[in-house]
């Protein structure tokens, strides 16, 4: 297969939205949002690491998340998925999800401190031995996860152990913020590839050379198939499984679970998903993510419009 093969369906690597090929016109609203966020990030970076992580987490939970409508979407999603859960518990989970999102954002901008902490993490689970065996054999590996905990902690922990882990990304809608956000992904080590023909050729080449690639699969994809996620049909890309079959790569679910102190992580790598067909394999990685979300619901990114393609309940969640 050459590097100019037909691009695969959409894949996700971060909190990623769209990737226009043509430079868009000036957007004053996006420019203003970027200025505000950049200012907050610069302010937070002045603080000691533990304080800055807590500061951005609290700011996202109390101010930014509610203002941006993220808390409302999280509550709506929670009412859709767990309608029998007491409203107070749904509010608690929504607040925890916003807190985790804010902490994740500033952690990813705190490259030196964050990667140093991640390097001290000891990955666990049967997937670690499989990953090491694949590296020794020069066999490609696709590591799949969701927007849960902070997946960059796992990537940084593995890069610190000599794994050549790349990532695929799509540019954010806000191109002003995107310009510096992409650099945060590059700073964790391992190559990163933009979505599109050139990026596809790059990451396929990286895998064929025995490298590893991180993919996130838990956002709504218009071209995806409806698979059950937390009891509701959600459009899901089969791309990770298709790519694994195409390149004879191991497909390993991985997760970085935030610990009670809000700063440390537990990195878990599941056993490789047996090769069968794309749908069956994608159902398997979905179940792996569901298991973590049910165990730690406040660590998943409930602010995504995950069930956009399915029939939604008309009622809104109570405040």
N, C-alpha and C positions, 0 to 999 in steps of 0.2 A: 504493500500500500504506500503510495507516494504522499508527500506532504501537501499535495494539492487536492487530496480527496475531498469529496462532498462533505461540508461541515456537518457535525452532529447536531441534534436538537439542543435547545437551550440548557445550560448548566449554570449552577450558582456557586459563588465562592464567598461572598460577604453580604452585607446588608445592601443589595445591589438592585438597581432598577432598570435603566435603559442605556443603550450605547449608540447614539447617533453618529453616523459617519461624517455628516456635514456640520460644521461649526454653527451652532444656533445663534440667533441674535441676542443682543444684550438683554438680560433679565434683571431689572432692578430689584425685584423681590428676592430672587435667588442670591444676588450680590449682597443684599442686606442681611439675609439669613447667614450667609457665609461669614460676614464681618462679625456678627453677634457670636456665632459658634467659635470662630477663631479667637475672638477676644476672651471667651470663657475658658477655652482650652489653654491659652497662654497664661491666664490668671491661675488656673488650676496647677499648671506645671511649675509655678513658683513655689507651691506648697510641698512639704515633704510627701513622699509617695503615699503613705497610708492615709494622710489627710486629704490629698487630692482625689483619691479613689472614692472616699466617703463623700467628699464635697460634690462631685459630679453625679454620684448615685442619688444623693438626696435632692439635688437640684432637678434631675430628670424626674424623680418621683413626685416632687411637690409642685414644680413650676413648669418645666419645659414639656413634660409628657401631657399634663392636662391641657396646657395652652395649644399644643399641636394636635390635639384630638386623639393622641395615642391611648390615653387612659380609657376613653369612651370606646374605642375599637376593641381594646382588650376586654372590657366588660361585656361588650356585645358578643365577642367570640366565646367567652366563658359561659355566658347564658345559653349560647347555641349548643355548646358541647356538654356542659354539665348543668342543665336547667334545674336539677334538684339540689344543687349545692346551695347552702344558705348564702344570701346576698353578702353578708359580712365576710364570708370566706372568699367569695369571688373578688370582692374589693381588695382583700389582703393579697391575693395572688396577683391581681393587676398591679398593685403597688410594688410588689416584689419584682415583677417582670420589668417595670420601668427602672427600678433601682439597679437591676442587673444590666440593663441596656446602658445606663449612664456609666456604671463602673467599667463595662466593657469598652466603651468609647475612649475613656481617658487611659485605660490600661494600654490600649493599642497605640496611643500617642506617647506613652511612657516607655519607649523602646528599651533603653538600657536597663532600667530597674525591672521592668516586666520580664524581659528575656532572662535576666539573671535569676529571678525567682523561679521562672519556668524551667531553667536548666537544672535546678535542684530537684524537680519533680521526678518520681520514679514511676514510669508507665507500668500498668499491670493488665492482666487478662491474657487469654490465649492468643489474641491477635498479635501480641508483641513477638512471640516466638515465630509466628508465621511471617511477620514483616522482616525479621532478621534472616529467616531462611530464604525468603525471596530476594533480599539484597545479596546474600551470598551466592545465589544462583543467577543473579543478573536478570531476575524476572520482575516485570512491572507490577506496581501495586496502586490501586485506587482506594484512598481513604475517604469514607463518606460520613458526613455528620449533618446536623441541623443547626439552626440558630439557637443554641442551647449553651448555658454556662458561658464560657469564652473559648471557642474552638481554637483560637490562636495560642492559648496556653499549651494545648496538646501539640500543635505544630511546632512551637518553639522548643518544647521539651524533646521532641524527636529530632529536630534539626541539631540540637546540642549534642545528640548522640550520633551524629554523623550521617543522618539520613538526608538525602537530597530531595526534599519535599517541595514541589511547586504548587501553584494555585492558579485557578482560572477565575477571572473577574469580569464583570460588566460595569461600565462606568455609571456613576450616580447621575440622576437627573440634574442635580445642581453641579454644573461643571466647575464652578469656582471652588466649591468645597472638594470636589472630586480631585482637583489638581494636586492637593496635598494629602488627601486620604489614601490615594493609590500608593504614595510613598511609604505610608505606614505598613502596608502589606509587604512591600519589597524589603523593608527593614528587618523582617523576621528571618531572612535567609531563604534560599531556594528561589528558583525563578518563578515569576508570575506572568500570566499570559492573558491578554485582552481577548474577549469573545470576538469571533469573526474568523475569516479565512486564515489570516496570518497567525492569529492566536491558536487556532485549531492545529495548524501545521506545527507550531512550536511545541504545544503540549503533547501531541502525538509522538513527535520526535523524542521528546524528553522521556516518555514512557517506554518507547521502543528501545531506548538506550539503557533501560533498567531502572529508571527513576521512579519516584512516587509522586502522586498528585492528590491534593485535597479538593473535594467537591462537596458542596452543600445542596441538598435536594428538597428542602421543605418549604419552598415558596410556590404560589400558584403559577402554573405555566399553561398558557392558552392551548398549546399543542400537546399537552400531557394527557394521560389517561386517568379516568376517575378510579382512584383507589381509596379504600377506607382509611381514614386517619382519625384516631380518637373517636371512632364510631360514626363519622360523617364522611361522605364522599368528597374527595379533594383532588383537583387536577394535579397530577404528579408526573414529572419528566422521568422517562425510563432511561435517560442518556447514560447515567453512570453504569448501569448494568449492561447496556448495549456496548459501551466502550470496553468494559471488562471482557465481554465475550469476544469482541472484535480483536483485541490485542492479547487475549489469554492472560489477563492480569488478575491478581487476587483482588477481591472486593471486600474491604475490611471496615465495618462500622467502628467509629471511635467517638469518644465523648470526653469533654473536660468539665467536670462537675465542681461548681463553686462550693467551697467548704463554709461552715458556719461563721468563720471569722470574716467572711466577705472578701478575702485576699488570696487565699490559697486554693489549690485545685487538686482534684483526684482525676488522673488520666486513665481511662479504661479503653482497651482495644478488644473488641469481640472477635471470635473466631471468624475466619473468612466465610463469606456466603457461598455455598456450593453453586457451581455453574449449572444452570438449567435453561431458563428462558427469561427475557428481560422483565416481564411482569412478575413472575414468581420471585425473582431476585429482589426486585424493588419492593415487593410486599415484605420481604424479610428484613430489609434495612429500615422500612417504615415501622415494623414491629419493634425493632431495637430502639428507635427513637421514642416510640410511644411508651416503652417501659421506663425510660428516663424521665419523660414528661410527667407521667403519672406519679413517679416517686418524688420528683422535685418540680412541681408545676410552676413555681415562681421563677424558674430559670429558663423557661422557653419564651420565645419572642412572640407573645400573644398579640402584639400590635400589627403583625402582618395580616393582610387580608387573605388568609390561607384558604378559606372556603368560598372565594369569590365566584368561582365557576359553578357552584352548586346552588340549589334552592335554599334561600335563607329565610329564617323566621322573620316575620314582619315586625314583631314587637322588639323594643329596645330593652336593654338590661336596666334595672333600677339603679339610681345613683346611690 
